Amino acid sequence: MTDAPVRTPPLVPFIIADVLFLAMAGVIFAVSHRPMLWWEDCLMVACGAAAAWSLTTPFLRQDRNQQALAQSSKIGDLAGELRELAQLTAHIHAATSQWKSFEAQSHQSFENAKQLSESLVAESRAFAEMLQKSGETEKSHLRLEVEKMRRNESEWLQTLTRILDHVFALFIAAQRSGQRNLAEQISLFQDSCREAARRLGLLVVTPRPGELFDARLHQLRDNAAAPENSVIGEIVATGYTYQGQLLRRAVVLLSAPSVPPSQQDDLPLAEEAKP
């Protein structure tokens, strides 16, 4: 704030007046009675007082003007501070308005986010239910396909083991015919058939005559219990394993004396596989 110029009263007139009052007091003193009368004393005192007033008046005025200027400066500073306070109040009001607007926008954003999260949760639940239903449907389809495959596997295993049984019976018949060339041809045919079955995972269990009877791999025609240390005498039907699992044990005849002659009769050369 720019300070206003201070008007200082001129000192010369007051000095001249002071000199005049002092000179007047001197003249009164010089021409007064001896002893001085009371009115002469009053005039001298009045002249001295007037001289003192004329001397001190400009300084008193100057001091009063400076005090007024200081007060005016303080008032100006206070007015500036008030203006700054008003500006600060305006800034606070604007910031409050912005904060209220931001709060409203935040509340609206929160509501939108809440609605979005609820919709996402609902959609995720619906998607999970759809996946579950589709998974159950897919599982049921897979179970049906597995059951079909198992049925088909069982059927072609039965068919293949039946064919191999017939080939084995044909091989036994060729050996019993005494025709060497025919037996060799049938043997080669049987080996080819067994090799084709092996590629599908079906292996033929063919015991040899003279081997010890093993109840885990061999069985008698009537499923009777074989004596201990029994020896295989003749093969009636071969056994089969599929992918490491036993499908059917080989049907054999024993050469031990404990076997009754009734068991030495002709046996059927083929038996259906039981997967």
Secondary structure by P-SEA (a helix, b strand, c coil): ccccbbbbccaaaaaaaaaaaaaaaaaaaaaccccccaaaaaaaaaaaaaaaaaaaaaaaaaaaaaaaaaaaaaaaaaaaaaaaaaaaaaaaaaaaaaaaaaaaaaaaaaaaaaaaaaaaaaaaaaaaaaaaaaaaaaaaaaaaaaaaaaaaaaaaaaaaaaaaaaaaaaaaaaaaaccaaaaaaaaaaaaaaaaaaaaacccccccccccccccccccccccccccccccccccccccccccccccccbbbbbcccccccccccccccbbbbcc
